[in-house]
Amino acid sequence: MRKNIALVIVLLGLSLLSSCTLSGAAEAPEHTKLPTEIKRPDKGAETPKIIAFGDSLTAGFGLSEKESYPYLLQQMLEKDGFRYEVVNAGVSGDTTLAGLERVDWVLGQDNVKVMILELGANDLMRGVPVETIRENLDKIITKAKAKNVEVLFCGMLAPQNVSPKYQKAFVYMFPALATKHDVRFLPFLLEGVALEKELNQADGIHPNAKGAKIMTDNVYKELKPMLEARRDSAKKKESL
């Protein structure tokens, strides 16, 4: 966790994002939709689920279903022999408050084991106080853990067109919450994608198909150890 916090400090110092990038990183036309399971062969009701919970970055704004990161993540899991079903619970334009209002329904699905939480960029764009964002994310994580759902928490950076005080508070909020709840932390979801013209759509905000692949790699790099630990734990229980 200390390593992740150190990385956030470095990223903040580099001021990676321009004023046009993360200020609208997840904002999209309000064509919201209810979360739907990725269309995969029926694996039975007992198949454990991974919930990809977020805004347009998770929903795959501007991409086909097969180009979205939850779909790509499903393919990576199957390739590595992990038996999980990925649920794309991304809603374009979602804020942390909107996420909080629907998280109970999402977590109410059968056999949810992991949640990948990616929210906050739309709050930033709207100027929502950092403390309010923190409280909403805190409640979402608390609700997930209360149902014994492991959380992979994705951090974001703030653009330079906000005040230094707000920028610092926003960026440091993510690792602080991860530490508080002792959850796995991905410091920057868009690492290697943000500001790269060839990896983003024409709006310069949302990843294109190539960018989505890198974003999926970022997620899987942190998710895979979680799933391996779960698998090892299950094997130990079976051997008792």
N, C-alpha and C positions, 0 to 999 in steps of 0.2 A: 504493500500500500504506500509506503514511503517513496518507493521508486516511482509510482504513478503520480504522486503529488509533486515530486521533483520535476517530472516531465511537464506537468501543467505549468509550473513556474517558468520553465524554459519556453514553452509555447507562448505564454503570455508576454514574456520579454521580447520575443520575436515579432509580436503583433502580426500574427500570420494573416488575419483576415482584413480585407478592405471594407469600407463602409457599405459597399453594395453587396457583399457576399452573405454574411451571416445575418444581417439585419432583416433579411427576408428568406432565410435559409429553408424554412419549412412552410412558409406561407404560400397558399395556392387558392384558386377559386373554390368557393364553398360548395363543391360537388361531393360532399361527404357521403360516406357509405358505411354500413355496418360491417364489422370485421367478418371476414369469410375465410374458411379453411382453404389452403392451397389445394387445388384439385390434384389429388394423388390417388393411387389405387387404395381401395378400402383395406385398412389394416386392423380393423376391429376396434371396439370401444375401449379396450384395455391399453391401446397404444398411448404412451405418455406424450404430452403436448408441450411444445415450446411456444410461448406467446410473444410475437414481435409487436410490441406496444409502442406506438408513437404517432408522428404526424405524417406529412407528405413524403418525408425522406424514407419512412418505413412503408407507406402505402405504395410507393413507386410512381409518384406523379410524373406524367409524361412518358412512362414506359409501358411496355406490354407486361402482362402478368409474369411471363417467363423471364423478363429482364429485371424484375424487382428483387431486392435483396432477400426477402423471405423465401422466394422460390429458389433462388440460387443457393441459399443456405440449406434448404431441404435436399438439394442435389449433393451438396458437400457431405451432409450427414450420412446419406445413404451410401455414398462412395466409401466412407470410412467405417461403415458397418454400425452406425448408431441408429437404433430403432426409435425414432421420435417423429411426431407429426408437427410441422410448423404451421402456426395460425397467423395470418397477416391481419393484425389488429391495428393497422395504421389508418388514420383518418386525416385527410388533408385539412390544414388550417387549425388543427387541434392545439389548444393551449394546455397548460398543466391543470387548470381548473376543469376544462372539458374532459381531460383524461381522468381526473379524479371522479367526475360524475358518472363515468361509464366503466370504471375499473372493476366494480363489484360484479357487473354483468359478465365481463370478460373472464374474470377469475372463477366465475361460477360454472364454467365449462368443465366437463369431466376430465379427470386425470391430468390437470395442469401441473407441471413440474418446474418449469423455468420461465421467467419473464425477462425479455430484453427490453429495457425501458429507455426510450429516446424521446424526450420532450423538453421544452424550454425555449426554443428558438423563436417561436411565435410570441411568447410572453415578452421576450427581449425586444422584438420589433415593435410591440405595442406599448413599451415602456412600463410594463407591470413591475412594481417594486420587487426587488430581489427577495426580500423577506417573504413576500406572498408566494413567489415561485418556490422558494425553499419549503414553505409550509405545505404546499400542494404536493410536491415531490416526496416530502417526508411521509405524508399520509398514504400516498400510493405505495411506497416501499413497505410501510408498516402493514398495510392491508395484504400485500403479497406474502410477507413473512408470516402473518397470522394464519395463513392457509398453507404454511410450509412450502411455499413456492420460492425457489432460489431466484435471485435477481442479478442480472448483468446490467449494470448502470452505465449509460453512455453520456459522456460529458461533451460540452460544446464550448466554443470560444466566443468572445464578444468583439464587435467591430470597433474601429477607432472613432466612429462618429458618436459614440456615447461618452459620457464623462468618465475620466480615469477612475473615479471612485466607484461608479456603477460597474464599469468593466471589470475591475479587480474583484468586487463582491460577487459578480455573476460567475466568473471563471472559477473562483475558489470555492463557491458554493457546492459544486459537484463532488470534488474529492472529499470535502468535509462531510457531506451526507453519506458518501460511500464508507468513510471511516466510522461514522456514527453507527451505521447499520451493519458494518462488517460484510459488505457485499462486493462482488467482483466489479472492477471498474475499468472502463475503456475511456482514457482521457479525452480523446477527440475522434468522434465517429468519422469525420471527413478527412482524416489524416491522409495525405497523398492525393486528395481529390480537389479540395478547396483551392480556388484561384488557378487551377489548371484548365485552360480554355478547352483543350481537346477532350477533357473528361467530364465536361458539364454541358447541359442543354443551352439553347440560345439565350435563356434568361440569365445565364451565368450563376445560377443559384442551385438548381437541382441537378444531380448527377445524371449523365447519359448512361447508356448500356455499359460502356467501358468503365465509367466511374462507379457504377453500381457494383461491378465485380470487385473493385478495390475495396469499396465500403464493406462488402460481404466478407472479404478476407480479413479486414480489421475486426469485424465482429467475431468471426470464427476463431481468430487467434486467441481471443479471451474466452470464448465459449467452450472450445474443445477441452481445455483442462478441467472445466467444471463437469463436463459429461464423462470424462475419463475417471474423475474422482467418484462420481455417482456409480459408474460401472464397477469400479474396484470395491466400493463399499457394498454393493449388491452381491458381488462374488464372495466377499468375506462372510456375509450373513448366510449365504447358501451353504458355506463350508462348515458352519457351526452345528 
